[in-house]
């Protein structure tokens, strides 16, 4: 069996920083995607509401 040494503390810290940055970017992307979908849904609902209101009048 090969004896592997643990990564140094500095390497672990760098990996943690990279992981945190990647998670932050992914979170911002997901929030932006959800906001975009919500905007499209609101626009479609507004159009449906206007069409319904015109038919009722």
N, C-alpha and C positions, 0 to 999 in steps of 0.2 A: 504494500500500500504506500502511496506517495504522501509524504507529509507536507501539507500546504500551509504556509504561514498566513495569518490573518492580515487583511489590508491595514495599512497604517491609519492612524487617527485622522490625519489630514485627508487621505483618500476617502475615508468614510464621510467626513464632513463635506467634501466636494460632491460626493454622490448624493448626499442628503440635500444639498443646495440645488443641484440639477433636478432632482426629483420634485422638490418644492416648486421650482420655476415651471416645470412641465405641467404639474398639477394645476397651478394658477392659470396658465395659458389655456389648458383644456377646460377649466371651469368657466373662464370668460367666454370661450367659444360656445359652450353648451348654453350658457345664459343668453348669449346673443342669438343663438338658433331658436331658443324657446321664445324670445321676444319677437323675432321675425315671424314665427308661426302665429303667435298671438295677434300680431298686427294684421296679418292677412285674414285671420278669422274675424276680427273686429270690422275690417273693411267689408267683407262679404256679408256679415250680419247687418251692417248699415245699409248696404244696397238692398238686401231683402226687406228691411224695414221700410225703406222709401217706396219700393214697389208695392208692398202691402198697403201702405198708407194711401198711395195713389189709387189703388183699387177700391179701398173703402170709401174714399171721397167720391 
